[in-house]
Structure formats: structure tokens, C-alpha cells
Amino acid sequence: MDRFRNYDIAFSGLKTGKHDFKFEINQEFFDLFETEQEFFNPKIDVDVHLDKHTTFLEFYINVSGTVQLICDISNDEFSENIENDLKVLVKFGEEYDDSNEDIITIPQKDSEFNIANLVYEAVVLSIPMKKLAPSVRDNDEYQKLLDQYSPKEIEEEEEQSTDPRWEALKKLRDNN
């Protein structure tokens, strides 16, 4: 039996129109992927809205819940709220093709669509790059250190200034 079977949405028996599905996922779901996550103890609700048309399917996937993270600065464990939305268009064709991130093609003979990878992607993309515990975020001393050692953005004036050699070349070109 396919380990992701619980996340199949059978659309062949559904009428044209809107349909809602709900899932609750936890660590067992992420263990199916056999990859190392940057989080643990997830408690996430997944709302899937399917808008079935005669020639294609529209999936709106919303993930929201909490995950436990380890702070990058203090190594403290903390709970982080996450939320993410994903919209995917599923059309029918000759063979499976997910090379376009917004449009997935499935074989015409298929009668169900598995959303496990889409849910996994939505959750992983909602995890912040910088994992800062509330004790660090609210601490002025930590914030000063973070500001001091964070990469600085290039000022627009520096970006727009032109190398004087290019100006000289432009003058030569305009004179000819």
C-alpha cells in the first residue's frame, strides 16, 4: 500500500463545483518523507478547497498550526505559528508533469490526485529562515548584535552611481 494514500483526493465521483477537505497532520506525516526537518512536534491543520471544472481542477491549500523550532541564537526550544497558502491548477494530459510549479498535468485516466507533496511543500516554505525565540526577538541587546552583524543593504545612491570610465566611453560614442 502506498504510504501517501491517506492524502489522495478522489475527484472522479465528485460533481462540478466546490468541495472542501480537511486534514490534521503531525510528525507521522513528515516521517513519511524520510527527510530531516528543521522543526519537530508539528500540529497543523490543512484545509483543501477543490474547485472541479469539466476540463481541469483548482486546488487551494491552506496550512496553519504550530511547530517547535530551535533558536539559531540561544538554542532554546520554542513554538512558532505557521501559515501558508498554495494554489495549484491540475489539468489532464498524456502523462504526469510537474515541471511548472503552478500547473500540474496528470494522466487523463487518473481518478484521484495526491496532495501530500503539496502540503509538505507548503509547510516547509512557511518555516522562517531565521529561527529566533521570543526571548531573543524581545531582547534589545540581541537585536543590536543582530543589526550590527547582519548584511547591509546597498544604498540606492551607490547602486545608481556610474563608473566614470563608462561616462567617458559614452561621450566618445556620442561624438561619432
C-alpha positions in Angstrom: 0.0 0.0 0.0 1.3 3.5 -0.9 2.3 5.3 2.2 0.8 8.6 0.9 -2.6 7.0 0.1 -4.4 8.9 3.0 -3.8 12.1 1.1 -5.4 11.1 -2.1 -8.4 13.2 -3.2 -10.8 11.2 -5.4 -12.3 13.7 -7.8 -13.9 11.3 -10.4 -17.1 10.8 -8.4 -17.5 14.5 -7.5 -19.8 16.9 -9.2 -18.5 20.0 -10.9 -18.2 22.8 -8.3 -16.5 23.4 -5.0 -15.6 20.7 -2.5 -13.8 21.0 0.9 -11.4 18.5 2.6 -9.7 18.8 6.0 -6.6 17.0 7.3 -4.8 17.2 10.6 -1.1 16.4 10.2 1.6 15.7 12.8 5.0 14.2 12.9 3.8 10.9 11.4 3.0 12.8 8.1 6.6 14.2 7.9 8.1 10.8 8.8 6.6 9.5 5.5 9.1 11.7 3.6 12.2 10.3 5.2 13.9 13.6 5.2 15.4 15.6 8.1 13.2 18.6 9.1 14.2 21.8 10.8 11.2 21.5 13.1 9.5 18.9 15.3 6.2 18.3 17.0 4.1 19.8 14.3 0.4 20.3 14.9 -1.0 21.5 11.6 -4.5 21.8 10.1 -4.8 21.5 6.3 -7.8 22.9 4.5 -8.1 21.9 0.9 -10.6 23.6 -1.4 -11.2 21.8 -4.7 -13.0 23.7 -7.5 -13.7 21.0 -10.0 -14.3 22.1 -13.6 -15.0 19.8 -16.6 -11.5 20.1 -18.0 -9.3 20.9 -15.0 -9.1 21.1 -11.2 -8.2 24.0 -9.0 -6.7 23.2 -5.6 -6.4 25.9 -2.8 -4.4 24.5 0.1 -4.1 26.3 3.4 -1.8 25.1 6.1 -1.9 26.6 9.6 -0.7 25.5 13.0 2.4 25.3 15.2 5.8 23.7 15.0 8.6 23.5 17.5 11.9 25.2 16.5 15.3 25.6 17.9 16.5 29.2 18.2 19.6 30.0 16.0 21.0 32.3 18.6 20.2 30.8 22.0 19.5 27.1 21.2 16.2 27.5 23.1 13.2 25.4 22.0 10.1 27.5 21.1 6.8 27.2 19.5 6.2 29.0 16.2 2.9 29.7 14.5 2.9 29.0 10.8 0.5 29.6 7.9 0.8 29.3 4.2 -1.5 29.2 1.1 -0.9 27.4 -2.1 -2.9 27.4 -5.3 -2.3 24.7 -7.9 -4.1 24.1 -11.2 -4.3 20.4 -12.3 -5.0 19.7 -15.9 -5.3 16.4 -17.8 -2.8 15.2 -20.4 -0.8 12.3 -21.6 1.5 11.8 -18.7 2.4 13.3 -15.3 4.3 16.6 -15.5 5.0 18.9 -12.5 7.8 20.9 -14.2 5.6 24.1 -13.9 5.1 24.9 -10.2 1.6 26.4 -10.7 0.2 23.8 -13.2 0.5 20.1 -12.8 -0.5 17.7 -15.6 -1.9 14.3 -14.7 -2.9 11.4 -17.0 -6.4 11.5 -18.2 -7.1 8.1 -16.8 -6.4 9.2 -13.2 -9.4 9.5 -10.9 -7.6 10.9 -7.8 -4.9 13.4 -7.0 -2.4 13.1 -4.1 -1.8 16.3 -2.2 0.9 15.1 0.2 3.9 16.7 -1.6 2.0 20.0 -2.0 1.1 20.0 1.8 4.7 19.2 2.7 6.0 22.0 0.4 3.5 24.5 1.9 4.6 23.7 5.5 8.4 23.7 4.8 8.1 27.0 2.9 6.3 28.6 5.9 9.2 27.9 8.3 11.2 31.1 8.9 14.8 31.3 7.6 15.9 32.9 10.9 14.6 31.0 13.8 14.5 33.4 16.7 12.9 32.5 20.0 10.6 35.2 21.5 13.2 35.8 24.3 15.7 36.8 21.6 13.3 38.8 19.5 12.2 40.9 22.5 15.8 41.3 23.8 17.3 44.7 22.8 20.8 43.5 23.3 20.4 40.6 20.9 18.7 42.9 18.4 21.6 45.3 18.5 24.1 42.4 17.8 21.9 41.1 15.0 21.7 44.5 13.4 25.4 45.0 13.8 26.4 41.7 12.1 23.6 41.4 9.6 24.5 42.1 5.9 23.7 45.7 5.0 21.6 46.6 2.0 23.3 48.6 -0.7 22.1 52.1 -0.7 20.4 53.3 -3.9 22.8 56.1 -4.4 25.7 53.8 -4.6 23.8 51.5 -6.9 22.9 54.2 -9.3 26.4 55.9 -9.4 28.1 55.2 -12.7 31.7 54.4 -13.2 33.4 57.5 -14.7 35.1 55.3 -17.3 31.7 54.5 -18.7 30.7 58.1 -18.9 33.9 58.8 -20.9 33.1 56.0 -23.3 29.5 57.3 -23.7 30.9 60.7 -24.7 33.2 59.2 -27.3 30.3 57.2 -28.8 28.0 60.3 -28.8 30.7 62.4 -30.6 30.9 60.0 -33.5 
